[in-house]
Amino acid sequence: MGHRTNGEPVLDIFLIRHTRVQVAEGTCYGQTDVRLSDTFDAEFAAIQAKLPVFSQPVQVISSPLSRCLQLAARLSYKIKTDPRIMELHFGDWEMKSWEDLTNKQISQWAEDYIHSAPPNGESYQALYDRCTAFWTELVAQELEQVVIVTHTGVIRALVAHVLELPLHKSFSLHFDYGAVSHLVFHRDWTRVVYLNR
């Protein structure tokens, strides 16, 4: 698997959050397919400047939502999509403003936001479980480098997994639009090179 350091296989993993979207601030838009902002071209140039020059076309794995696919298509023609790295599904709260939800709705969810879910949506634990299944399959592949274009909830879950953080602590992790994070997977451990660059 991948290139070798001291004889040990290594996989370079670049996690990229999608760029800005045309959605009002404070809106739940988890798995809704929303449009990218008009600033996409400038944001893409900034992302490209943060990535290394790959020696060959790099494998890109993308969330199937268009806000990720548009970026993935600019990065490489070797694109796979995986629904396991879609954002949290907010169910009946999709495209609603947090301000439109009642205090009771929010407080019930906030009491156990790891295990509880919005109506007809999914919990953060469910997102975490699908992300860790994705990760386990990813690091078993014969790859040297991979770029993953996804969402802040997914990146937060993956970093929590590799650092073995309690899930409630993972909400301390912040990832900007267009941010790049670099992880290096070794045979049985993962090194964080940088986050949210």
C-alpha positions as CSV (number, residue, x, y, z in Angstrom):
1,M,0.0,0.0,0.0
2,G,1.4,3.4,-1.0
3,H,5.0,4.6,-0.8
4,R,7.2,3.4,2.0
5,T,9.0,5.0,5.0
6,N,11.5,2.7,6.6
7,G,9.9,-0.2,4.8
8,E,6.4,0.7,6.1
9,P,3.5,1.4,3.7
10,V,2.2,5.0,3.8
11,L,-0.9,6.6,2.5
12,D,-1.2,10.4,2.1
13,I,-4.8,11.6,2.7
14,F,-5.9,15.1,1.9
15,L,-9.3,16.0,3.3
16,I,-11.0,19.0,1.6
17,R,-14.1,20.7,2.7
18,H,-16.2,22.0,-0.2
19,T,-16.2,25.7,-1.0
20,R,-18.8,28.3,0.0
21,V,-22.5,27.7,-0.9
22,Q,-25.4,29.9,-1.8
23,V,-27.3,29.4,1.4
24,A,-28.3,31.9,4.0
25,E,-26.3,31.8,7.2
26,G,-27.8,29.6,9.9
27,T,-29.6,27.2,7.5
28,C,-29.5,23.4,8.0
29,Y,-28.6,22.2,4.5
30,G,-26.9,18.8,5.3
31,Q,-27.8,16.5,2.4
32,T,-29.8,19.0,0.4
33,D,-28.0,19.6,-3.0
34,V,-27.3,23.3,-2.8
35,R,-25.4,25.5,-5.3
36,L,-21.9,26.8,-4.8
37,S,-21.2,30.5,-4.4
38,D,-20.0,32.6,-7.3
39,T,-16.6,32.8,-5.5
40,F,-15.9,29.1,-6.5
41,D,-13.1,29.9,-9.1
42,A,-11.1,32.0,-6.6
43,E,-11.6,29.5,-3.8
44,F,-10.5,26.6,-6.1
45,A,-7.3,28.5,-7.0
46,A,-6.6,28.8,-3.2
47,I,-7.2,25.1,-2.6
48,Q,-5.0,24.1,-5.5
49,A,-2.2,26.2,-4.1
50,K,-2.3,24.3,-0.8
51,L,-2.0,20.9,-2.5
52,P,1.2,19.2,-3.6
53,V,1.9,18.7,-7.3
54,F,1.0,15.1,-7.7
55,S,3.3,12.9,-9.9
56,Q,0.3,11.2,-11.5
57,P,-3.5,11.8,-11.7
58,V,-4.6,11.4,-8.1
59,Q,-7.5,9.4,-7.0
60,V,-10.3,11.7,-5.7
61,I,-13.2,10.3,-3.6
62,S,-16.1,12.7,-3.4
63,S,-19.4,13.0,-1.6
64,P,-22.0,12.6,-4.4
65,L,-23.5,16.1,-3.6
66,S,-22.8,18.6,-6.4
67,R,-21.0,21.1,-4.1
68,C,-18.3,18.5,-3.6
69,L,-18.4,16.9,-7.1
70,Q,-17.8,20.3,-8.8
71,L,-14.6,20.7,-6.9
72,A,-13.6,17.1,-7.4
73,A,-14.0,17.4,-11.2
74,R,-11.6,20.3,-11.2
75,L,-9.0,18.4,-9.3
76,S,-8.9,15.1,-11.2
77,Y,-10.6,12.9,-13.7
78,K,-10.2,9.9,-11.5
79,I,-13.2,10.4,-9.3
80,K,-15.2,8.0,-7.2
81,T,-18.2,8.9,-5.2
82,D,-19.2,7.4,-1.9
83,P,-22.5,8.2,-0.1
84,R,-20.9,7.4,3.3
85,I,-19.1,10.7,3.2
86,M,-22.2,12.9,2.7
87,E,-23.0,15.5,5.3
88,L,-25.3,14.8,8.3
89,H,-28.9,14.3,7.2
90,F,-31.1,16.8,9.0
91,G,-34.3,15.2,8.0
92,D,-37.3,17.5,8.5
93,W,-34.9,20.3,9.4
94,E,-33.3,20.4,6.0
95,M,-33.2,24.0,4.6
96,K,-34.8,25.4,7.7
97,S,-33.2,28.2,9.7
98,W,-32.2,27.3,13.2
99,E,-34.2,30.4,14.2
100,D,-37.4,28.7,12.7
101,L,-37.0,25.7,15.0
102,T,-38.7,25.9,18.4
103,N,-36.7,26.0,21.6
104,K,-38.2,22.6,22.6
105,Q,-37.0,21.0,19.3
106,I,-33.5,22.3,19.7
107,S,-33.2,21.6,23.4
108,Q,-34.4,18.0,23.0
109,W,-31.8,17.4,20.3
110,A,-29.1,19.2,22.2
111,E,-29.6,17.1,25.3
112,D,-27.9,14.2,23.4
113,Y,-26.8,15.5,20.0
114,I,-24.5,12.5,19.6
115,H,-27.3,9.9,19.7
116,S,-30.5,11.8,19.0
117,A,-31.5,12.8,15.5
118,P,-33.7,15.5,13.9
119,P,-37.1,14.1,12.9
120,N,-36.5,11.7,9.9
121,G,-32.8,12.6,10.0
122,E,-29.7,10.9,11.4
123,S,-27.7,11.2,14.6
124,Y,-24.0,12.3,14.7
125,Q,-23.2,8.7,15.9
126,A,-24.8,7.4,12.7
127,L,-22.7,9.7,10.6
128,Y,-19.6,8.7,12.6
129,D,-20.3,5.0,12.1
130,R,-20.6,5.3,8.3
131,C,-17.5,7.5,8.2
132,T,-15.4,5.0,10.1
133,A,-16.6,2.2,7.8
134,F,-15.5,4.3,4.9
135,W,-12.1,4.9,6.5
136,T,-11.5,1.2,7.2
137,E,-12.1,0.4,3.6
138,L,-10.0,3.3,2.4
139,V,-6.8,2.4,4.2
140,A,-7.0,-1.2,3.1
141,Q,-6.7,-0.1,-0.6
142,E,-3.5,-0.1,-2.6
143,L,-3.2,3.7,-2.8
144,E,-0.3,6.1,-2.3
145,Q,-2.3,9.4,-2.3
146,V,-5.9,10.2,-2.1
147,V,-7.9,13.4,-2.0
148,I,-11.3,13.3,-0.3
149,V,-13.8,16.1,-1.1
150,T,-16.4,16.2,1.6
151,H,-18.2,18.1,4.4
152,T,-17.3,19.6,7.7
153,G,-19.2,16.9,9.7
154,V,-17.5,14.1,7.9
155,I,-14.0,15.6,8.3
156,R,-14.7,16.2,12.0
157,A,-15.8,12.5,12.4
158,L,-12.8,11.2,10.5
159,V,-10.3,13.2,12.6
160,A,-12.1,12.2,15.8
161,H,-11.7,8.6,14.7
162,V,-8.0,8.7,13.9
163,L,-7.3,10.7,17.1
164,E,-9.6,8.5,19.2
165,L,-11.5,11.6,20.5
166,P,-14.7,11.3,22.4
167,L,-17.4,12.4,20.0
168,H,-18.6,15.3,22.1
169,K,-15.0,16.6,22.0
170,S,-14.9,16.5,18.2
171,F,-17.1,19.6,18.0
172,S,-14.1,21.6,19.1
173,L,-12.7,20.9,15.7
174,H,-13.5,23.6,13.1
175,F,-13.0,23.4,9.3
176,D,-13.4,26.4,7.0
177,Y,-14.9,26.3,3.5
178,G,-12.2,25.1,1.2
179,A,-9.9,24.1,4.0
180,V,-7.4,21.3,3.4
181,S,-6.3,18.9,6.1
182,H,-3.4,16.4,5.6
183,L,-3.2,13.0,7.3
184,V,-0.7,10.2,6.8
185,F,-1.8,6.7,7.4
186,H,0.8,4.1,8.5
187,R,0.1,0.5,9.0
188,D,-1.6,0.8,12.3
189,W,-1.5,4.5,13.2
190,T,-2.3,7.9,11.6
191,R,-0.2,11.1,11.8
192,V,-1.9,14.4,11.5
193,V,0.3,16.7,9.4
194,Y,-2.0,19.7,9.6
195,L,-5.7,20.6,9.9
196,N,-7.8,23.4,8.4
197,R,-5.1,25.0,6.3
